[in-house]
Amino acid sequence: MTEAHEHQRHIVSPKVYLAVFLSLLCLTALTTAASFVELYVFNVVVALAIAVIKAALVVLFFMHVRYSNRLTKLTVASGIFMFCVLVGMTLTDYFTRAWGQW
């Protein structure tokens, strides 16, 4: 293989994996603790925010997207964008269903 086509492997330190693992454990404990606090409407918001942070850690470090090339990052970003579009379209349909009953 030529140098242009050769993949550079990034060796991740076990300390990084341990730090991410401990962060995930702390965030899981935070999710559990937040479920016992009455935040009314914001219970779901807090739980989803913590879940998004945990998902980002898993994607970035355990799936090695942080150390990948631009094409892989673009693929992940386009998948997230498409997911947001589909959720937005679903919520638009859900919120406008009552309009037809007037």
C-alpha positions as CSV (number, residue, x, y, z in Angstrom):
1,M,0.0,0.0,0.0
2,T,1.1,3.5,-0.6
3,E,1.4,6.0,2.2
4,A,-1.6,8.0,0.9
5,H,-4.0,5.0,1.3
6,E,-2.5,3.7,4.5
7,H,-4.7,4.0,7.6
8,Q,-3.1,5.6,10.6
9,R,-4.2,3.6,13.6
10,H,-4.7,5.6,16.8
11,I,-3.9,3.8,19.9
12,V,-6.1,4.8,22.8
13,S,-4.7,4.7,26.2
14,P,-6.5,2.5,28.8
15,K,-6.7,5.5,31.0
16,V,-9.0,7.2,28.5
17,Y,-11.2,4.2,28.4
18,L,-11.3,4.1,32.2
19,A,-12.1,7.8,32.4
20,V,-14.9,7.4,29.9
21,F,-16.2,4.3,31.7
22,L,-16.2,6.2,35.1
23,S,-17.9,9.1,33.4
24,L,-20.6,6.8,32.1
25,L,-21.1,5.3,35.6
26,C,-21.3,8.8,37.2
27,L,-23.9,9.9,34.6
28,T,-25.9,6.7,35.2
29,A,-25.9,7.5,38.9
30,L,-26.9,11.1,38.1
31,T,-29.8,9.8,36.0
32,T,-30.9,7.6,38.8
33,A,-30.6,10.4,41.4
34,A,-32.5,12.8,39.1
35,S,-35.4,10.4,38.8
36,F,-36.0,10.8,42.5
37,V,-36.1,14.6,42.4
38,E,-39.5,16.1,41.4
39,L,-38.8,18.4,38.5
40,Y,-42.2,18.1,36.9
41,V,-42.0,18.7,33.2
42,F,-38.2,18.9,33.3
43,N,-37.7,15.3,34.5
44,V,-37.8,14.1,30.9
45,V,-35.6,17.0,29.7
46,V,-32.9,16.2,32.3
47,A,-33.0,12.5,31.6
48,L,-32.7,13.0,27.8
49,A,-29.9,15.5,28.2
50,I,-27.9,13.0,30.3
51,A,-28.7,10.2,27.8
52,V,-27.4,12.4,24.9
53,I,-24.2,13.0,26.8
54,K,-23.7,9.3,27.5
55,A,-24.5,8.4,23.8
56,A,-22.0,11.0,22.6
57,L,-19.3,9.6,24.9
58,V,-19.9,6.1,23.6
59,V,-19.9,7.2,19.9
60,L,-16.8,9.3,20.3
61,F,-14.6,7.0,22.3
62,F,-15.8,3.4,22.1
63,M,-16.8,3.7,18.4
64,H,-13.5,5.6,17.7
65,V,-15.3,8.4,15.8
66,R,-13.2,11.0,17.6
67,Y,-10.1,9.6,16.0
68,S,-11.6,8.9,12.6
69,N,-11.4,10.7,9.3
70,R,-13.7,13.4,8.1
71,L,-15.8,11.1,6.0
72,T,-16.7,9.0,9.1
73,K,-17.6,12.1,11.1
74,L,-19.7,13.3,8.2
75,T,-21.5,10.0,8.1
76,V,-22.3,10.1,11.8
77,A,-23.4,13.7,11.6
78,S,-25.7,13.0,8.6
79,G,-27.2,10.1,10.5
80,I,-27.9,12.4,13.5
81,F,-29.3,15.1,11.2
82,M,-31.6,12.6,9.5
83,F,-32.8,11.3,12.9
84,C,-33.6,14.9,14.0
85,V,-35.5,15.5,10.7
86,L,-37.6,12.3,11.2
87,V,-38.3,13.1,14.9
88,G,-39.3,16.7,13.9
89,M,-41.6,15.5,11.2
90,T,-43.2,13.0,13.6
91,L,-43.7,15.7,16.3
92,T,-45.1,18.1,13.7
93,D,-47.8,15.5,12.8
94,Y,-48.5,14.8,16.5
95,F,-48.9,18.4,17.5
96,T,-51.1,19.3,14.6
97,R,-53.6,16.4,14.8
98,A,-55.9,18.4,17.1
99,W,-56.3,21.1,14.5
100,G,-58.5,19.0,12.3
101,Q,-61.1,18.5,15.1
102,W,-62.1,22.2,15.4
